[in-house]
Each structure stands twice: as structure tokens, then as C-alpha cells.
């Protein structure tokens, strides 16, 4: 996990623990994203998985046309990168939150 999240290595052990605890709950899995796009891409499951609700609803609405099926198949090959980007953004947000929420002067 450390290779994805270089944000807290300068933090205290308490900050690092809080960061990894939050990221364990928030991070998404690349394989799950790939499989959702491949198997359920017609219904936008991969979009819902990444929190893109608007796009997910659009996929559901147009699922009868077959276009989302084709898009889901194409997007399954891009999902690992998109999931890594999603996790990197969440890591930056959590690192910023942990830096404010856990003061460095707490006795450990």
C-alpha cells in the first residue's frame, strides 16, 4: 500500500496509523473495477463503483441501446488506471485531513 500513498511518510506514527486506517476503508480495488466494467458495464456498475453516479445513471438509462455495453467493454481496459487515480485523489484528501486532525505534539 505504501507505494500508492507517499503522502504521510513525513508524519508522526499516529498520523500514519490514522491515514492507513482511513485509506483501508476508502480505497478501491483495480480488479473489481475491471470486472465490473467487463461484466456489468452495460449498467454502469463500474461508474457507480468510482462514485460517478451521474454517469452510472446515464448508462442505466441508455442500457437498452447497446452503446453502454460497448463502452463498458472498452473501459474495462482503462479501469486499473482510473482506480489508481481515484485512490491517489482519496489519499491526498485523507493526508490533508490527517495532517489537520492529528496534531504532531500528541504524546505517543
Biopython code that builds the backbone (N, CA, C, O; Angstrom):
import numpy as np
from Bio.PDB.StructureBuilder import StructureBuilder

atoms = [
    (1, "UNK", "N", (0.823, -1.190, 0.000)),
    (1, "UNK", "CA", (0.000, 0.000, 0.000)),
    (1, "UNK", "C", (0.868, 1.255, 0.000)),
    (1, "UNK", "O", (0.439, 2.289, -0.512)),
    (2, "UNK", "N", (2.051, 1.196, 0.548)),
    (2, "UNK", "CA", (2.880, 2.387, 0.687)),
    (2, "UNK", "C", (3.271, 2.986, -0.655)),
    (2, "UNK", "O", (3.453, 4.199, -0.751)),
    (3, "UNK", "N", (3.403, 2.172, -1.687)),
    (3, "UNK", "CA", (3.815, 2.711, -2.972)),
    (3, "UNK", "C", (2.765, 3.637, -3.578)),
    (3, "UNK", "O", (3.108, 4.538, -4.343)),
    (4, "UNK", "N", (1.512, 3.430, -3.254)),
    (4, "UNK", "CA", (0.454, 4.293, -3.755)),
    (4, "UNK", "C", (0.375, 5.608, -2.996)),
    (4, "UNK", "O", (-0.059, 6.616, -3.554)),
    (5, "UNK", "N", (0.782, 5.615, -1.746)),
    (5, "UNK", "CA", (0.500, 6.738, -0.871)),
    (5, "UNK", "C", (1.769, 7.299, -0.239)),
    (5, "UNK", "O", (2.068, 6.981, 0.912)),
    (6, "UNK", "N", (2.508, 8.110, -0.950)),
    (6, "UNK", "CA", (3.727, 8.684, -0.371)),
    (6, "UNK", "C", (3.449, 9.908, 0.490)),
    (6, "UNK", "O", (4.386, 10.600, 0.887)),
    (7, "UNK", "N", (2.194, 10.189, 0.784)),
    (7, "UNK", "CA", (1.824, 11.463, 1.396)),
    (7, "UNK", "C", (2.163, 11.572, 2.874)),
    (7, "UNK", "O", (2.373, 12.686, 3.354)),
    (8, "UNK", "N", (2.228, 10.485, 3.614)),
    (8, "UNK", "CA", (2.338, 10.599, 5.067)),
    (8, "UNK", "C", (3.648, 10.100, 5.626)),
    (8, "UNK", "O", (3.756, 9.953, 6.843)),
    (9, "UNK", "N", (4.629, 9.837, 4.830)),
    (9, "UNK", "CA", (5.866, 9.305, 5.368)),
    (9, "UNK", "C", (6.601, 10.318, 6.235)),
    (9, "UNK", "O", (7.476, 9.928, 7.008)),
    (10, "UNK", "N", (6.282, 11.588, 6.134)),
    (10, "UNK", "CA", (6.880, 12.602, 6.997)),
    (10, "UNK", "C", (6.052, 12.829, 8.254)),
    (10, "UNK", "O", (6.431, 13.635, 9.103)),
    (11, "UNK", "N", (4.940, 12.138, 8.385)),
    (11, "UNK", "CA", (4.059, 12.336, 9.528)),
    (11, "UNK", "C", (4.494, 11.518, 10.723)),
    (11, "UNK", "O", (5.401, 10.689, 10.652)),
    (12, "UNK", "N", (3.815, 11.783, 11.821)),
    (12, "UNK", "CA", (4.069, 11.027, 13.050)),
    (12, "UNK", "C", (3.476, 9.629, 12.911)),
    (12, "UNK", "O", (2.664, 9.386, 12.017)),
    (13, "UNK", "N", (3.869, 8.719, 13.776)),
    (13, "UNK", "CA", (3.265, 7.378, 13.729)),
    (13, "UNK", "C", (1.739, 7.407, 13.908)),
    (13, "UNK", "O", (1.030, 6.591, 13.320)),
    (14, "UNK", "N", (1.239, 8.344, 14.717)),
    (14, "UNK", "CA", (-0.210, 8.458, 14.898)),
    (14, "UNK", "C", (-0.875, 8.898, 13.598)),
    (14, "UNK", "O", (-1.938, 8.398, 13.233)),
    (15, "UNK", "N", (-0.240, 9.834, 12.909)),
    (15, "UNK", "CA", (-0.796, 10.297, 11.637)),
    (15, "UNK", "C", (-0.758, 9.193, 10.594)),
    (15, "UNK", "O", (-1.711, 9.027, 9.833)),
    (16, "UNK", "N", (0.322, 8.444, 10.550)),
    (16, "UNK", "CA", (0.415, 7.348, 9.603)),
    (16, "UNK", "C", (-0.646, 6.286, 9.887)),
    (16, "UNK", "O", (-1.261, 5.759, 8.960)),
    (17, "UNK", "N", (-0.860, 5.973, 11.162)),
    (17, "UNK", "CA", (-1.874, 4.980, 11.523)),
    (17, "UNK", "C", (-3.266, 5.464, 11.134)),
    (17, "UNK", "O", (-4.070, 4.697, 10.603)),
    (18, "UNK", "N", (-3.549, 6.735, 11.398)),
    (18, "UNK", "CA", (-4.861, 7.278, 11.025)),
    (18, "UNK", "C", (-5.039, 7.284, 9.511)),
    (18, "UNK", "O", (-6.124, 6.985, 9.011)),
    (19, "UNK", "N", (-3.978, 7.622, 8.781)),
    (19, "UNK", "CA", (-4.036, 7.635, 7.322)),
    (19, "UNK", "C", (-4.353, 6.251, 6.772)),
    (19, "UNK", "O", (-5.271, 6.092, 5.968)),
    (20, "UNK", "N", (-3.592, 5.254, 7.207)),
    (20, "UNK", "CA", (-3.795, 3.903, 6.675)),
    (20, "UNK", "C", (-5.135, 3.315, 7.093)),
    (20, "UNK", "O", (-5.720, 2.531, 6.346)),
    (21, "UNK", "N", (-5.626, 3.673, 8.254)),
    (21, "UNK", "CA", (-6.948, 3.206, 8.675)),
    (21, "UNK", "C", (-8.029, 3.780, 7.772)),
    (21, "UNK", "O", (-8.926, 3.052, 7.346)),
    (22, "UNK", "N", (-7.958, 5.075, 7.473)),
    (22, "UNK", "CA", (-8.942, 5.700, 6.596)),
    (22, "UNK", "C", (-8.841, 5.158, 5.168)),
    (22, "UNK", "O", (-9.858, 4.886, 4.530)),
    (23, "UNK", "N", (-7.620, 5.003, 4.674)),
    (23, "UNK", "CA", (-7.446, 4.520, 3.308)),
    (23, "UNK", "C", (-7.914, 3.082, 3.146)),
    (23, "UNK", "O", (-8.380, 2.701, 2.072)),
    (24, "UNK", "N", (-7.798, 2.286, 4.188)),
    (24, "UNK", "CA", (-8.280, 0.911, 4.116)),
    (24, "UNK", "C", (-9.787, 0.883, 3.864)),
    (24, "UNK", "O", (-10.298, -0.040, 3.230)),
    (25, "UNK", "N", (-10.487, 1.888, 4.357)),
    (25, "UNK", "CA", (-11.940, 1.946, 4.150)),
    (25, "UNK", "C", (-12.307, 2.573, 2.815)),
    (25, "UNK", "O", (-13.343, 2.228, 2.245)),
    (26, "UNK", "N", (-11.489, 3.482, 2.298)),
    (26, "UNK", "CA", (-11.854, 4.262, 1.115)),
    (26, "UNK", "C", (-11.326, 3.714, -0.203)),
    (26, "UNK", "O", (-11.932, 3.944, -1.249)),
    (27, "UNK", "N", (-10.223, 3.006, -0.174)),
    (27, "UNK", "CA", (-9.589, 2.628, -1.436)),
    (27, "UNK", "C", (-10.408, 1.595, -2.199)),
    (27, "UNK", "O", (-11.126, 0.784, -1.615)),
    (28, "UNK", "N", (-10.280, 1.649, -3.501)),
    (28, "UNK", "CA", (-10.976, 0.735, -4.404)),
    (28, "UNK", "C", (-9.962, -0.244, -4.987)),
    (28, "UNK", "O", (-8.765, 0.041, -5.029)),
    (29, "UNK", "N", (-10.444, -1.385, -5.429)),
    (29, "UNK", "CA", (-9.594, -2.429, -5.976)),
    (29, "UNK", "C", (-9.625, -2.391, -7.500)),
    (29, "UNK", "O", (-10.696, -2.268, -8.095)),
    (30, "UNK", "N", (-8.463, -2.495, -8.130)),
    (30, "UNK", "CA", (-8.375, -2.431, -9.583)),
    (30, "UNK", "C", (-9.084, -3.603, -10.255)),
    (30, "UNK", "O", (-9.767, -3.420, -11.263)),
    (31, "UNK", "N", (-8.926, -4.796, -9.705)),
    (31, "UNK", "CA", (-9.549, -5.971, -10.301)),
    (31, "UNK", "C", (-11.072, -5.886, -10.240)),
    (31, "UNK", "O", (-11.756, -6.259, -11.193)),
    (32, "UNK", "N", (-11.598, -5.399, -9.129)),
    (32, "UNK", "CA", (-13.053, -5.240, -9.008)),
    (32, "UNK", "C", (-13.556, -4.249, -10.050)),
    (32, "UNK", "O", (-14.580, -4.492, -10.689)),
    (33, "UNK", "N", (-12.849, -3.138, -10.228)),
    (33, "UNK", "CA", (-13.237, -2.155, -11.242)),
    (33, "UNK", "C", (-13.218, -2.756, -12.634)),
    (33, "UNK", "O", (-14.136, -2.526, -13.422)),
    (34, "UNK", "N", (-12.182, -3.523, -12.946)),
    (34, "UNK", "CA", (-12.078, -4.187, -14.247)),
    (34, "UNK", "C", (-13.245, -5.141, -14.468)),
    (34, "UNK", "O", (-13.883, -5.119, -15.521)),
    (35, "UNK", "N", (-13.522, -5.980, -13.467)),
    (35, "UNK", "CA", (-14.598, -6.961, -13.617)),
    (35, "UNK", "C", (-15.971, -6.308, -13.707)),
    (35, "UNK", "O", (-16.826, -6.772, -14.462)),
    (36, "UNK", "N", (-16.191, -5.251, -12.957)),
    (36, "UNK", "CA", (-17.475, -4.549, -13.042)),
    (36, "UNK", "C", (-17.665, -3.954, -14.431)),
    (36, "UNK", "O", (-18.757, -4.034, -14.994)),
    (37, "UNK", "N", (-16.621, -3.362, -14.987)),
    (37, "UNK", "CA", (-16.731, -2.783, -16.329)),
    (37, "UNK", "C", (-16.953, -3.868, -17.367)),
    (37, "UNK", "O", (-17.739, -3.686, -18.297)),
    (38, "UNK", "N", (-16.272, -4.990, -17.218)),
    (38, "UNK", "CA", (-16.389, -6.067, -18.193)),
    (38, "UNK", "C", (-17.738, -6.773, -18.112)),
    (38, "UNK", "O", (-18.371, -7.025, -19.138)),
    (39, "UNK", "N", (-18.178, -7.091, -16.907)),
    (39, "UNK", "CA", (-19.379, -7.915, -16.738)),
    (39, "UNK", "C", (-20.666, -7.113, -16.584)),
    (39, "UNK", "O", (-21.725, -7.538, -17.045)),
    (40, "UNK", "N", (-20.576, -5.957, -15.938)),
    (40, "UNK", "CA", (-21.773, -5.163, -15.677)),
    (40, "UNK", "C", (-21.656, -3.745, -16.240)),
    (40, "UNK", "O", (-22.349, -2.832, -15.790)),
    (41, "UNK", "N", (-20.779, -3.570, -17.222)),
    (41, "UNK", "CA", (-20.582, -2.257, -17.822)),
    (41, "UNK", "C", (-21.823, -1.728, -18.498)),
    (41, "UNK", "O", (-21.999, -0.514, -18.602)),
    (42, "UNK", "N", (-22.683, -2.609, -18.958)),
    (42, "UNK", "CA", (-23.940, -2.200, -19.593)),
    (42, "UNK", "C", (-24.765, -1.322, -18.671)),
    (42, "UNK", "O", (-25.456, -0.408, -19.123)),
    (43, "UNK", "N", (-24.691, -1.601, -17.386)),
    (43, "UNK", "CA", (-25.495, -0.875, -16.408)),
    (43, "UNK", "C", (-24.677, 0.154, -15.626)),
    (43, "UNK", "O", (-25.170, 0.733, -14.658)),
    (44, "UNK", "N", (-23.443, 0.380, -16.037)),
    (44, "UNK", "CA", (-22.619, 1.414, -15.416)),
    (44, "UNK", "C", (-22.121, 1.076, -14.028)),
    (44, "UNK", "O", (-21.796, 1.979, -13.257)),
    (45, "UNK", "N", (-22.053, -0.203, -13.690)),
    (45, "UNK", "CA", (-21.628, -0.590, -12.341)),
    (45, "UNK", "C", (-20.236, -0.057, -12.014)),
    (45, "UNK", "O", (-19.972, 0.326, -10.874)),
    (46, "UNK", "N", (-19.359, -0.028, -12.990)),
    (46, "UNK", "CA", (-18.006, 0.482, -12.761)),
    (46, "UNK", "C", (-18.013, 1.975, -12.485)),
    (46, "UNK", "O", (-17.155, 2.471, -11.754)),
    (47, "UNK", "N", (-18.955, 2.693, -13.051)),
    (47, "UNK", "CA", (-19.076, 4.134, -12.787)),
    (47, "UNK", "C", (-19.594, 4.379, -11.374)),
    (47, "UNK", "O", (-19.095, 5.251, -10.663)),
    (48, "UNK", "N", (-20.601, 3.600, -10.972)),
    (48, "UNK", "CA", (-21.099, 3.717, -9.605)),
    (48, "UNK", "C", (-19.993, 3.364, -8.606)),
    (48, "UNK", "O", (-19.886, 3.993, -7.554)),
    (49, "UNK", "N", (-19.176, 2.367, -8.930)),
    (49, "UNK", "CA", (-18.095, 1.917, -8.051)),
    (49, "UNK", "C", (-17.116, 3.045, -7.751)),
    (49, "UNK", "O", (-16.601, 3.143, -6.638)),
    (50, "UNK", "N", (-16.860, 3.889, -8.733)),
    (50, "UNK", "CA", (-15.930, 5.005, -8.540)),
    (50, "UNK", "C", (-16.622, 6.296, -8.098)),
    (50, "UNK", "O", (-16.001, 7.358, -8.063)),
    (51, "UNK", "N", (-17.895, 6.201, -7.764)),
    (51, "UNK", "CA", (-18.614, 7.363, -7.259)),
    (51, "UNK", "C", (-19.107, 8.309, -8.330)),
    (51, "UNK", "O", (-19.509, 9.432, -8.025)),
    (52, "UNK", "N", (-19.085, 7.880, -9.573)),
    (52, "UNK", "CA", (-19.560, 8.712, -10.684)),
    (52, "UNK", "C", (-21.025, 8.396, -10.948)),
    (52, "UNK", "O", (-21.370, 7.781, -11.957)),
    (53, "UNK", "N", (-21.873, 8.822, -10.035)),
    (53, "UNK", "CA", (-23.288, 8.465, -10.059)),
    (53, "UNK", "C", (-23.997, 8.977, -11.307)),
    (53, "UNK", "O", (-24.815, 8.262, -11.886)),
    (54, "UNK", "N", (-23.701, 10.180, -11.723)),
    (54, "UNK", "CA", (-24.342, 10.743, -12.914)),
    (54, "UNK", "C", (-24.086, 9.895, -14.145)),
    (54, "UNK", "O", (-25.011, 9.598, -14.902)),
    (55, "UNK", "N", (-22.829, 9.501, -14.349)),
    (55, "UNK", "CA", (-22.504, 8.636, -15.478)),
    (55, "UNK", "C", (-23.160, 7.266, -15.321)),
    (55, "UNK", "O", (-23.625, 6.686, -16.302)),
    (56, "UNK", "N", (-23.201, 6.753, -14.106)),
    (56, "UNK", "CA", (-23.838, 5.460, -13.876)),
    (56, "UNK", "C", (-25.310, 5.479, -14.248)),
    (56, "UNK", "O", (-25.815, 4.532, -14.851)),
    (57, "UNK", "N", (-25.994, 6.548, -13.892)),
    (57, "UNK", "CA", (-27.413, 6.686, -14.244)),
    (57, "UNK", "C", (-27.584, 6.780, -15.750)),
    (57, "UNK", "O", (-28.519, 6.208, -16.309)),
    (58, "UNK", "N", (-26.682, 7.502, -16.411)),
    (58, "UNK", "CA", (-26.751, 7.602, -17.878)),
    (58, "UNK", "C", (-26.581, 6.226, -18.515)),
    (58, "UNK", "O", (-27.278, 5.906, -19.478)),
    (59, "UNK", "N", (-25.678, 5.417, -18.003)),
    (59, "UNK", "CA", (-25.500, 4.059, -18.522)),
    (59, "UNK", "C", (-26.774, 3.240, -18.342)),
    (59, "UNK", "O", (-27.176, 2.510, -19.248)),
    (60, "UNK", "N", (-27.406, 3.358, -17.182)),
    (60, "UNK", "CA", (-28.641, 2.607, -16.933)),
    (60, "UNK", "C", (-29.744, 3.062, -17.889)),
    (60, "UNK", "O", (-30.463, 2.235, -18.449)),
    (61, "UNK", "N", (-29.873, 4.353, -18.070)),
    (61, "UNK", "CA", (-30.928, 4.880, -18.942)),
    (61, "UNK", "C", (-30.742, 4.406, -20.379)),
    (61, "UNK", "O", (-31.713, 4.058, -21.050)),
    (62, "UNK", "N", (-29.507, 4.392, -20.849)),
    (62, "UNK", "CA", (-29.245, 4.015, -22.238)),
    (62, "UNK", "C", (-28.839, 2.554, -22.402)),
    (62, "UNK", "O", (-28.375, 2.165, -23.474)),
    (63, "UNK", "N", (-29.002, 1.746, -21.373)),
    (63, "UNK", "CA", (-28.567, 0.352, -21.448)),
    (63, "UNK", "C", (-29.298, -0.434, -22.534)),
    (63, "UNK", "O", (-28.754, -1.406, -23.058)),
    (64, "UNK", "N", (-30.494, -0.039, -22.873)),
    (64, "UNK", "CA", (-31.267, -0.759, -23.895)),
    (64, "UNK", "C", (-30.696, -0.555, -25.296)),
    (64, "UNK", "O", (-31.028, -1.316, -26.205)),
    (65, "UNK", "N", (-29.840, 0.459, -25.495)),
    (65, "UNK", "CA", (-29.322, 0.749, -26.828)),
    (65, "UNK", "C", (-28.119, -0.117, -27.205)),
    (65, "UNK", "O", (-27.824, -0.267, -28.391)),
    (66, "UNK", "N", (-27.433, -0.678, -26.241)),
    (66, "UNK", "CA", (-26.235, -1.450, -26.521)),
    (66, "UNK", "C", (-24.966, -0.624, -26.505)),
    (66, "UNK", "O", (-23.866, -1.175, -26.450)),
    (67, "UNK", "N", (-25.103, 0.683, -26.552)),
    (67, "UNK", "CA", (-23.923, 1.556, -26.531)),
    (67, "UNK", "C", (-23.161, 1.420, -25.209)),
    (67, "UNK", "O", (-21.935, 1.320, -25.240)),
    (68, "UNK", "N", (-23.828, 1.411, -24.055)),
    (68, "UNK", "CA", (-23.082, 1.229, -22.805)),
    (68, "UNK", "C", (-22.358, -0.117, -22.726)),
    (68, "UNK", "O", (-21.332, -0.232, -22.055)),
    (69, "UNK", "N", (-22.886, -1.127, -23.404)),
    (69, "UNK", "CA", (-22.205, -2.422, -23.421)),
    (69, "UNK", "C", (-20.852, -2.293, -24.105)),
    (69, "UNK", "O", (-19.842, -2.783, -23.599)),
    (70, "UNK", "N", (-20.839, -1.640, -25.241)),
    (70, "UNK", "CA", (-19.594, -1.415, -25.970)),
    (70, "UNK", "C", (-18.644, -0.532, -25.161)),
    (70, "UNK", "O", (-17.450, -0.820, -25.073)),
    (71, "UNK", "N", (-19.165, 0.531, -24.578)),
    (71, "UNK", "CA", (-18.338, 1.425, -23.763)),
    (71, "UNK", "C", (-17.772, 0.709, -22.545)),
    (71, "UNK", "O", (-16.607, 0.899, -22.196)),
    (72, "UNK", "N", (-18.589, -0.111, -21.899)),
    (72, "UNK", "CA", (-18.120, -0.876, -20.737)),
    (72, "UNK", "C", (-16.991, -1.815, -21.102)),
    (72, "UNK", "O", (-16.028, -1.959, -20.349)),
    (73, "UNK", "N", (-17.107, -2.462, -22.267)),
    (73, "UNK", "CA", (-16.037, -3.356, -22.717)),
    (73, "UNK", "C", (-14.749, -2.581, -22.970)),
    (73, "UNK", "O", (-13.669, -3.026, -22.583)),
    (74, "UNK", "N", (-14.859, -1.441, -23.609)),
    (74, "UNK", "CA", (-13.670, -0.620, -23.881)),
    (74, "UNK", "C", (-13.081, -0.083, -22.573)),
    (74, "UNK", "O", (-11.865, -0.097, -22.379)),
    (75, "UNK", "N", (-13.954, 0.389, -21.681)),
    (75, "UNK", "CA", (-13.483, 0.992, -20.431)),
    (75, "UNK", "C", (-12.854, -0.016, -19.476)),
    (75, "UNK", "O", (-12.084, 0.372, -18.598)),
    (76, "UNK", "N", (-13.164, -1.296, -19.629)),
    (76, "UNK", "CA", (-12.590, -2.269, -18.696)),
    (76, "UNK", "C", (-11.067, -2.276, -18.786)),
    (76, "UNK", "O", (-10.393, -2.587, -17.803)),
    (77, "UNK", "N", (-10.517, -1.937, -19.947)),
    (77, "UNK", "CA", (-9.069, -1.912, -20.096)),
    (77, "UNK", "C", (-8.439, -0.658, -19.481)),
    (77, "UNK", "O", (-7.238, -0.634, -19.215)),
    (78, "UNK", "N", (-9.238, 0.369, -19.261)),
    (78, "UNK", "CA", (-8.747, 1.600, -18.646)),
    (78, "UNK", "C", (-9.025, 1.664, -17.147)),
    (78, "UNK", "O", (-8.539, 2.570, -16.470)),
    (79, "UNK", "N", (-9.785, 0.733, -16.631)),
    (79, "UNK", "CA", (-10.197, 0.784, -15.226)),
    (79, "UNK", "C", (-9.042, 0.715, -14.234)),
    (79, "UNK", "O", (-9.067, 1.453, -13.249)),
    (80, "UNK", "N", (-8.021, -0.134, -14.438)),
    (80, "UNK", "CA", (-6.936, -0.124, -13.437)),
    (80, "UNK", "C", (-6.314, 1.261, -13.260)),
    (80, "UNK", "O", (-6.045, 1.668, -12.129)),
    (81, "UNK", "N", (-6.084, 1.977, -14.325)),
    (81, "UNK", "CA", (-5.536, 3.327, -14.219)),
    (81, "UNK", "C", (-6.499, 4.296, -13.563)),
    (81, "UNK", "O", (-6.097, 5.145, -12.767)),
    (82, "UNK", "N", (-7.764, 4.165, -13.898)),
    (82, "UNK", "CA", (-8.765, 5.058, -13.296)),
    (82, "UNK", "C", (-8.906, 4.790, -11.802)),
    (82, "UNK", "O", (-9.095, 5.722, -11.020)),
    (83, "UNK", "N", (-8.817, 3.531, -11.403)),
    (83, "UNK", "CA", (-8.894, 3.196, -9.981)),
    (83, "UNK", "C", (-7.662, 3.722, -9.254)),
    (83, "UNK", "O", (-7.777, 4.231, -8.140)),
    (84, "UNK", "N", (-6.483, 3.609, -9.868)),
    (84, "UNK", "CA", (-5.278, 4.163, -9.253)),
    (84, "UNK", "C", (-5.405, 5.675, -9.087)),
    (84, "UNK", "O", (-5.013, 6.220, -8.056)),
    (85, "UNK", "N", (-5.947, 6.352, -10.089)),
    (85, "UNK", "CA", (-6.159, 7.803, -9.984)),
    (85, "UNK", "C", (-7.144, 8.125, -8.863)),
    (85, "UNK", "O", (-6.925, 9.052, -8.084)),
    (86, "UNK", "N", (-8.227, 7.355, -8.786)),
    (86, "UNK", "CA", (-9.224, 7.544, -7.727)),
    (86, "UNK", "C", (-8.557, 7.395, -6.360)),
    (86, "UNK", "O", (-8.756, 8.226, -5.474)),
    (87, "UNK", "N", (-7.764, 6.332, -6.193)),
    (87, "UNK", "CA", (-7.098, 6.092, -4.915)),
    (87, "UNK", "C", (-6.090, 7.189, -4.594)),
    (87, "UNK", "O", (-5.953, 7.572, -3.432)),
    (88, "UNK", "N", (-5.390, 7.697, -5.589)),
    (88, "UNK", "CA", (-4.418, 8.768, -5.355)),
    (88, "UNK", "C", (-5.108, 10.050, -4.895)),
    (88, "UNK", "O", (-4.603, 10.742, -4.010)),
    (89, "UNK", "N", (-6.254, 10.369, -5.487)),
    (89, "UNK", "CA", (-7.004, 11.550, -5.066)),
    (89, "UNK", "C", (-7.504, 11.382, -3.641)),
    (89, "UNK", "O", (-7.406, 12.301, -2.828)),
    (90, "UNK", "N", (-8.039, 10.209, -3.340)),
    (90, "UNK", "CA", (-8.513, 9.958, -1.973)),
    (90, "UNK", "C", (-7.357, 10.011, -0.979)),
    (90, "UNK", "O", (-7.517, 10.517, 0.132)),
    (91, "UNK", "N", (-6.194, 9.493, -1.371)),
    (91, "UNK", "CA", (-5.031, 9.529, -0.479)),
    (91, "UNK", "C", (-4.621, 10.963, -0.182)),
    (91, "UNK", "O", (-4.287, 11.286, 0.958)),
    (92, "UNK", "N", (-4.640, 11.817, -1.178)),
    (92, "UNK", "CA", (-4.291, 13.220, -0.959)),
    (92, "UNK", "C", (-5.299, 13.888, -0.027)),
    (92, "UNK", "O", (-4.921, 14.677, 0.839)),
    (93, "UNK", "N", (-6.579, 13.570, -0.205)),
    (93, "UNK", "CA", (-7.605, 14.142, 0.668)),
    (93, "UNK", "C", (-7.445, 13.661, 2.103)),
    (93, "UNK", "O", (-7.535, 14.453, 3.041)),
    (94, "UNK", "N", (-7.209, 12.368, 2.274)),
    (94, "UNK", "CA", (-7.046, 11.817, 3.619)),
    (94, "UNK", "C", (-5.775, 12.353, 4.270)),
    (94, "UNK", "O", (-5.772, 12.661, 5.462)),
    (95, "UNK", "N", (-4.699, 12.466, 3.498)),
    (95, "UNK", "CA", (-3.456, 13.001, 4.052)),
    (95, "UNK", "C", (-3.645, 14.436, 4.530)),
    (95, "UNK", "O", (-3.127, 14.817, 5.580)),
    (96, "UNK", "N", (-4.383, 15.228, 3.765)),
    (96, "UNK", "CA", (-4.656, 16.607, 4.191)),
    (96, "UNK", "C", (-5.505, 16.615, 5.456)),
    (96, "UNK", "O", (-5.274, 17.415, 6.363)),
    (97, "UNK", "N", (-6.479, 15.730, 5.511)),
    (97, "UNK", "CA", (-7.342, 15.659, 6.698)),
    (97, "UNK", "C", (-6.553, 15.199, 7.906)),
    (97, "UNK", "O", (-6.689, 15.773, 8.987)),
    (98, "UNK", "N", (-5.733, 14.176, 7.745)),
    (98, "UNK", "CA", (-4.948, 13.641, 8.863)),
    (98, "UNK", "C", (-3.960, 14.685, 9.363)),
    (98, "UNK", "O", (-3.727, 14.787, 10.568)),
    (99, "UNK", "N", (-3.384, 15.451, 8.466)),
    (99, "UNK", "CA", (-2.448, 16.493, 8.877)),
    (99, "UNK", "C", (-3.076, 17.541, 9.753)),
    (99, "UNK", "O", (-2.412, 18.108, 10.620)),
    (100, "UNK", "N", (-4.361, 17.813, 9.538)),
    (100, "UNK", "CA", (-5.076, 18.786, 10.377)),
    (100, "UNK", "C", (-5.679, 18.132, 11.609)),
    (100, "UNK", "O", (-5.713, 18.744, 12.677)),
    (101, "UNK", "N", (-6.159, 16.889, 11.479)),
    (101, "UNK", "CA", (-6.937, 16.273, 12.547)),
    (101, "UNK", "C", (-6.065, 15.685, 13.656)),
    (101, "UNK", "O", (-6.505, 15.614, 14.803)),
    (102, "UNK", "N", (-4.857, 15.269, 13.344)),
    (102, "UNK", "CA", (-3.992, 14.650, 14.348)),
    (102, "UNK", "C", (-2.780, 15.542, 14.575)),
    (102, "UNK", "O", (-1.837, 15.510, 13.784)),
    (103, "UNK", "N", (-2.789, 16.335, 15.637)),
    (103, "UNK", "CA", (-1.661, 17.222, 15.889)),
    (103, "UNK", "C", (-0.369, 16.440, 16.132)),
    (103, "UNK", "O", (-0.398, 15.335, 16.673)),
    (104, "UNK", "N", (0.740, 17.010, 15.738)),
    (104, "UNK", "CA", (2.031, 16.317, 15.853)),
    (104, "UNK", "C", (2.532, 16.259, 17.299)),
    (104, "UNK", "O", (3.436, 15.476, 17.592)),
    (105, "UNK", "N", (1.978, 17.058, 18.206)),
    (105, "UNK", "CA", (2.509, 17.109, 19.571)),
    (105, "UNK", "C", (1.781, 16.185, 20.532)),
    (105, "UNK", "O", (1.924, 16.350, 21.744)),
    (106, "UNK", "N", (1.019, 15.235, 20.056)),
    (106, "UNK", "CA", (0.340, 14.280, 20.950)),
    (106, "UNK", "C", (1.391, 13.297, 21.467)),
    (106, "UNK", "O", (2.131, 12.715, 20.674)),
    (107, "UNK", "N", (1.463, 13.109, 22.762)),
    (107, "UNK", "CA", (2.443, 12.149, 23.292)),
    (107, "UNK", "C", (2.056, 10.727, 22.871)),
    (107, "UNK", "O", (0.888, 10.345, 22.951)),
    (108, "UNK", "N", (3.013, 9.978, 22.437)),
    (108, "UNK", "CA", (2.693, 8.670, 21.917)),
    (108, "UNK", "C", (3.197, 7.585, 22.743)),
    (108, "UNK", "O", (2.995, 6.416, 22.416)),
]
sb = StructureBuilder()
sb.init_structure("model")
sb.init_model(0)
sb.init_chain("A")
sb.init_seg("    ")
for serial, (resi, resn, name, xyz) in enumerate(atoms, 1):
    if name == "N":
        sb.init_residue(resn, " ", resi, " ")
    sb.init_atom(name, np.array(xyz, "f"), 0.0, 1.0, " ", f" {name:<3s}", serial, name[0])
structure = sb.get_structure()
